[in-house]
Amino acid sequence: FWHLSSTAHVTIELVPPQVAERENVLFLVRDLPKNLIAFAWFKGLTNMTHGIAWYTLDNNLRGPGPVHSGRETVYRNGSLLLQNVTLEDTGTYTLRIFNRRGKIISTTSIYLHVPAFLWKCGRLATSAQSSIESVPPIVAEGKSVLLLVHNPPENIAGFVWFKGMSELKNLVVARYILDRKSTVWGPAYGGRETLYRDGSLLLHGVTPQDHGLYTLRILRTDRRSEEAQVQLQV
């Protein structure tokens, strides 16, 4: 979905970009620095007790960290393969790269979203009330933020995102109709948004003007709708 890096070079891409339960996902690393000697993957933001795996290039040694589940494989190019994904795998993953002096030369994070619902006979099976989470909770200017949808209702027909309250049509950011798999951008679309099939909205290159309330209207096949809101902090 997105990555946050302390350098302008190292990037991480999720392959595939969207992953369901029991599928595999590759955290594909690009543009590694040439002077690295080792790297380590973490679940979260580099808490040493949350290490997944490490790799040293000189002797091609690798080892598991405290939170290694047996489903992770780390490769020499820095990439990480996570197999048989579960809902609990949702979260931030961080890659730290070290040079020969043991100094950290790069820290890059990416958020993995595993949808918290299952498709059954064309319907979404879930029980809890819908909610939206801002990931990260506070986003720096120029970075990316994911407005992550949790627990969408059954019988979804589509989604509508608003910048602000949902009463005004000129505040529509985007609409998505599931049957057609089509996205229609609204008057409030800024050219920096990506809308996902689960209703989540990714906003790139955040500016101070993006600060404020966002509303998601969920349209159902029974012609009813419900709304969830989130406050974006820039």
Secondary structure, DSSP 4 states (H G I P E B T S, - for coil): --EEESSSS-EEEEESSS--TT--EEEEEE---TTEEEEEEEESS--GGGEEEEEETTTTEEEE-TT--S-EEE-TTS-EEE-S--GGG-EEEEEEEEETTS-EEEEEEEEE---S-EEETTEEE--SPPEEEEESSB--TTS-EEEEEES--SSEEEEEEEES-SS-GGGEEEEEETTTTEEEE-TT--S-EEE-TTS-EEE-S--GGG-EEEEEEEEETTS-EEEEEEEEB-
